[in-house]
Amino acid sequence: MMKLLNVSELEELAGKLAGAVKPGDRFFLSGPLGAGKSTFARAFIRFLGVEGAIPSPTFIMDSVYSIGEINLEVHHMDLYRLSGTAEEMHMLGFEDILESDAVVLVEWPERMLDFEKRKGCTILISNGDSPDNRRVEVEWNLVGY
């Protein structure tokens, strides 16, 4: 399903998905630089109750949030700087995170090996027909690992 959304609607979508989240859920955020991947992730994390600044993890690659009220760990990972080798994923501990019960939001998932085989929700965000709009496609992969 593809929709044309403005930033507020993109954040609303993030809130709706966060409202139904359960341990082990995976969200793969794809799209070009500046399309809104971090905007989506920040809105998702804020909806879960995290207050204050939520930086993009571009340089640290993994920001972890502990949501005590619902006993949930959330990882916001940014793989932009990776080249996509299994060794990188293992060395950074990302494979362990992806196998845990944590909720994981991954920006630039195409830099992971076998990303398309992973179970989860892929959200493709791209530029729309105006600076205020984004094309958003949501796909669920319910089989895989």
Beta strands, then each sheet from edge to edge (+ up, - down):
strand 1: 2-6
strand 2: 26-30
strand 3: 62-67
strand 4: 72-78
strand 5: 103-107
strand 6: 120-127
strand 7: 133-141
sheet 1: 1+ 7- 6+ 2+ 5+ 4+ 3-
end
